[in-house]
């Protein structure tokens, strides 16, 4: 376990959001995406949250347009995710739904459960057209957590998401990138996409004792490759 916050304080990710977005994206306090059930990515954004394509206040840290779509496979309909499996890093974890706080920030997965990932319940579900966001702790006051080894994933690795409709969405990792939290590329991570994509996000880099937070975010970019019955 790395040296970190006081017991009981969740440790996850922080990423900047645009001026129209109300400040910061905290992994223990934020995430934003949107899509509707037919995959048109028009689901209403959460109150006081940024539209995915909105860059930072001055473009700082914005890596430009959203990444080009990978070779497309048919997007799936809307269905809640139930379990995340990433064999290469021994992840096999259930999902919890994450809602927004009154301040417009996403609540975190419970910090006392080290093997739990969360998704924003009003956003894109994994397999729908658009960028689905899944957040998990790298560690907690209880020790290493579900996304401890996320940064070790490689292009071509597979990520499987079991869904409530009985399907399993299979994603292929395109890249794994690390961004400073004070220069987070909103558009690149949350920008609209013409196909079904997935973002896995956690903390990374150095832990700052004064800020009680990690300085970076690790983001895994992946696209839907296929699906099959669960």
JOVEN-V179995 format. One record per residue. N is the residue number from 0. RES is the residue in three letters. PHI is phi as a letter, one per 20 degrees, with the letter a starting at -180 (none if undefined). OMEGA is omega in radians with two decimals (* if undefined). Layout:
# JOVEN-V179995
N:RES:PHI:OMEGA ; N:RES:PHI:OMEGA
This chain:
# JOVEN-V179995
0:UNK:none:3.11 ; 1:UNK:e:3.09 ; 2:UNK:f:-3.04 ; 3:UNK:b:-2.99 ; 4:UNK:f:3.08 ; 5:UNK:f:-3.13 ; 6:UNK:g:3.09 ; 7:UNK:n:3.13 ; 8:UNK:e:-3.12 ; 9:UNK:f:3.10 ; 10:UNK:c:3.11 ; 11:UNK:b:-2.99 ; 12:UNK:c:2.99 ; 13:UNK:c:3.12 ; 14:UNK:b:-3.10 ; 15:UNK:f:3.01 ; 16:UNK:d:-3.06 ; 17:UNK:f:-3.13 ; 18:UNK:f:3.12 ; 19:UNK:f:-3.01 ; 20:UNK:d:-3.09 ; 21:UNK:m:2.85 ; 22:UNK:m:-2.86 ; 23:UNK:d:2.92 ; 24:UNK:e:3.13 ; 25:UNK:d:-3.14 ; 26:UNK:f:2.99 ; 27:UNK:e:3.10 ; 28:UNK:b:2.98 ; 29:UNK:r:3.04 ; 30:UNK:r:3.11 ; 31:UNK:b:2.97 ; 32:UNK:b:3.08 ; 33:UNK:b:3.07 ; 34:UNK:a:3.06 ; 35:UNK:d:-2.94 ; 36:UNK:f:-3.13 ; 37:UNK:e:3.05 ; 38:UNK:n:-3.09 ; 39:UNK:e:3.08 ; 40:UNK:l:3.11 ; 41:UNK:d:3.09 ; 42:UNK:g:-3.09 ; 43:UNK:g:3.07 ; 44:UNK:f:-3.14 ; 45:UNK:f:3.14 ; 46:UNK:g:3.07 ; 47:UNK:m:3.10 ; 48:UNK:d:-3.07 ; 49:UNK:f:2.87 ; 50:UNK:f:-3.02 ; 51:UNK:g:-3.03 ; 52:UNK:e:-3.11 ; 53:UNK:f:3.12 ; 54:UNK:f:3.11 ; 55:UNK:f:-3.04 ; 56:UNK:g:-3.13 ; 57:UNK:c:-3.09 ; 58:UNK:n:-3.13 ; 59:UNK:f:3.11 ; 60:UNK:n:-3.13 ; 61:UNK:e:-3.04 ; 62:UNK:e:3.09 ; 63:UNK:n:-3.05 ; 64:UNK:f:3.07 ; 65:UNK:g:-3.11 ; 66:UNK:f:3.12 ; 67:UNK:f:-3.13 ; 68:UNK:f:3.01 ; 69:UNK:f:3.08 ; 70:UNK:g:-2.95 ; 71:UNK:e:2.88 ; 72:UNK:d:-3.09 ; 73:UNK:g:3.06 ; 74:UNK:f:-3.14 ; 75:UNK:e:3.04 ; 76:UNK:f:-3.12 ; 77:UNK:f:3.06 ; 78:UNK:b:-3.11 ; 79:UNK:f:3.04 ; 80:UNK:f:-3.13 ; 81:UNK:d:-3.12 ; 82:UNK:b:3.12 ; 83:UNK:d:3.09 ; 84:UNK:c:3.05 ; 85:UNK:c:-3.02 ; 86:UNK:g:-3.04 ; 87:UNK:f:-3.14 ; 88:UNK:c:3.02 ; 89:UNK:l:3.07 ; 90:UNK:e:3.04 ; 91:UNK:b:-2.93 ; 92:UNK:c:3.04 ; 93:UNK:f:3.10 ; 94:UNK:e:2.90 ; 95:UNK:c:3.09 ; 96:UNK:e:3.12 ; 97:UNK:d:3.14 ; 98:UNK:d:3.12 ; 99:UNK:e:3.03 ; 100:UNK:e:3.09 ; 101:UNK:g:3.14 ; 102:UNK:e:3.13 ; 103:UNK:n:3.13 ; 104:UNK:d:-3.10 ; 105:UNK:f:3.06 ; 106:UNK:f:-3.10 ; 107:UNK:e:2.90 ; 108:UNK:g:-3.13 ; 109:UNK:g:-3.07 ; 110:UNK:f:-3.13 ; 111:UNK:e:3.10 ; 112:UNK:d:-3.05 ; 113:UNK:f:-3.08 ; 114:UNK:d:-3.09 ; 115:UNK:b:3.05 ; 116:UNK:d:-3.09 ; 117:UNK:c:3.05 ; 118:UNK:c:-3.14 ; 119:UNK:f:-2.94 ; 120:UNK:f:3.12 ; 121:UNK:d:3.14 ; 122:UNK:d:3.13 ; 123:UNK:f:3.01 ; 124:UNK:e:-3.12 ; 125:UNK:g:-3.09 ; 126:UNK:o:3.03 ; 127:UNK:f:3.05 ; 128:UNK:f:-3.10 ; 129:UNK:p:-3.11 ; 130:UNK:d:3.08 ; 131:UNK:e:-3.08 ; 132:UNK:d:3.10 ; 133:UNK:c:-3.09 ; 134:UNK:d:3.11 ; 135:UNK:b:3.10 ; 136:UNK:f:2.98 ; 137:UNK:e:2.99 ; 138:UNK:a:3.08 ; 139:UNK:c:3.10 ; 140:UNK:f:3.14 ; 141:UNK:e:3.11 ; 142:UNK:p:-3.13 ; 143:UNK:g:-3.08 ; 144:UNK:c:-2.89 ; 145:UNK:g:-3.08 ; 146:UNK:d:3.14 ; 147:UNK:g:-3.04 ; 148:UNK:d:-3.06 ; 149:UNK:g:-3.08 ; 150:UNK:f:-3.12 ; 151:UNK:e:3.12 ; 152:UNK:f:-3.10 ; 153:UNK:c:3.05 ; 154:UNK:g:-3.11 ; 155:UNK:n:3.06 ; 156:UNK:f:-3.09 ; 157:UNK:d:3.07 ; 158:UNK:c:-3.11 ; 159:UNK:d:3.09 ; 160:UNK:c:3.03 ; 161:UNK:f:-3.03 ; 162:UNK:c:-3.05 ; 163:UNK:f:3.11 ; 164:UNK:e:3.10 ; 165:UNK:n:3.09 ; 166:UNK:e:3.01 ; 167:UNK:d:3.09 ; 168:UNK:e:-3.11 ; 169:UNK:d:-3.13 ; 170:UNK:d:3.04 ; 171:UNK:d:3.14 ; 172:UNK:f:3.08 ; 173:UNK:e:-3.14 ; 174:UNK:a:3.04 ; 175:UNK:c:-3.04 ; 176:UNK:c:3.10 ; 177:UNK:d:-3.11 ; 178:UNK:c:3.00 ; 179:UNK:f:-3.09 ; 180:UNK:f:3.13 ; 181:UNK:e:3.08 ; 182:UNK:b:-3.04 ; 183:UNK:f:-3.09 ; 184:UNK:e:-3.08 ; 185:UNK:g:-3.05 ; 186:UNK:f:-3.11 ; 187:UNK:f:-3.07 ; 188:UNK:e:-3.00 ; 189:UNK:d:-3.10 ; 190:UNK:f:3.12 ; 191:UNK:f:3.12 ; 192:UNK:c:-3.13 ; 193:UNK:e:-3.13 ; 194:UNK:c:3.14 ; 195:UNK:e:-3.13 ; 196:UNK:c:-3.08 ; 197:UNK:c:3.03 ; 198:UNK:c:3.03 ; 199:UNK:d:-2.98 ; 200:UNK:c:3.04 ; 201:UNK:b:3.10 ; 202:UNK:e:3.10 ; 203:UNK:a:3.11 ; 204:UNK:m:-3.08 ; 205:UNK:f:3.04 ; 206:UNK:e:-3.13 ; 207:UNK:e:-3.09 ; 208:UNK:f:-3.13 ; 209:UNK:f:-3.14 ; 210:UNK:e:-3.05 ; 211:UNK:l:-3.08 ; 212:UNK:a:2.99 ; 213:UNK:f:-3.06 ; 214:UNK:e:-3.05 ; 215:UNK:c:2.95 ; 216:UNK:d:2.97 ; 217:UNK:d:3.14 ; 218:UNK:c:3.03 ; 219:UNK:e:3.08 ; 220:UNK:d:-3.13 ; 221:UNK:b:3.10 ; 222:UNK:c:3.12 ; 223:UNK:f:3.13 ; 224:UNK:e:-3.07 ; 225:UNK:a:3.03 ; 226:UNK:b:3.13 ; 227:UNK:b:3.10 ; 228:UNK:f:-3.11 ; 229:UNK:f:*
